[in-house]
Amino acid sequence: MNIDGENTGLYMAWINAKRSAELHIYAKGGHGFGMSKQDLPSDSWIERFADWGKDQGFMKPLSNEKTEAEKSAEGWANLQKYYEGLIHNDWPWLFRYRDDNKKLPPPAPGEKRVVFMGNSITDNWGSVDKAFFTDNHYVCRGIGGQVSAQMLVRFREDVINLKPMGVVIECGTNDIAENRGPISLEDVFGNIVSMCELAKANGIIPIVGSVLPASEFSWHRGIHPAEKIMKLNDMLKAYAAKNHLVYLDYWSALRNDQNGMKEELAEDKLVHPNMAGYKVMEPLAIKAINQALAKRK
């Protein structure tokens, strides 16, 4: 058949019968639509086919319902646009917890308040298992997508001003994922050390959390983060030992044989724990916090 619609009856009959049918476009040759006779350049052919297809109604989607792939792509695009807006308007995202911080009363007498400072792993934790925080007087101050530099900037507002006894610092994943561009492990380590020093200078006991295992990042594939995570964790563990701080080792409890996260403990099989994963992390966190606070005279 040609692009003027000759011999399209069979194709249209299949479409009207809601049966599967396809049109294949070839740049040149004798494959359909009289190409060997017309011998059109491919660009001209495609333009004429598009016009013909619109006239025949072939260019309309069969359904207005978006596919899962389209929904996922749109979601990531909207999220990226949102984060881009934050970069220009509130890079450390100080307003995220501003109202919550104002509403939070000072610690009650005898209250052992502990703040969890982190990224989406901490942020999700506060949503997935709220009781863990409320029952233990823990305060969740995680923000998805953040790198260590952003946490360092908001450390005063989201940790120091809340007057906790201790702070669990868990970050590094998004630095290694290059969420805000490439950064050396030494600089990531330095940002975490700076948060620990700020905590100590304000009478707050820092607990140094490991970076969680990951063999791939769904939003930035090809980074191959496993070895970088292990190297940064070695740096953090050595720093904690040298400065008599508690090192909270999530990595060893969650890793699989490929040094990624165990699939049954991960929400997305890659980076973020599910409820089962958090249930593995919780007793480790409680033990580390109790050990750290017990050192306080």
RAPECOR-V700876 format. One line per field, one symbol per residue. psi: psi as a letter, one per 40 degrees, with the letter a starting at -180 (. if undefined). A space follows every 50 residues. Layout:
psi->???
//
This chain:
psi->iieeehfeddddddddefihiihhhhdiafgiffddddfiiddddddddd dddddeeeehidiehiiddddddddddddddddddddddgdefdededdd ddehiihihehghhhhhaadddddddddgddddddefihhfihheiiddd dddedddecdeefidihhhhidddddefdfiiiidddddddddddddddd effhhhhhiihiiheihdegiedgedddddddddddddddddefihhhgd dddeiadefaihdeehdeeddhiaddddddddddddddddddddeh.
//
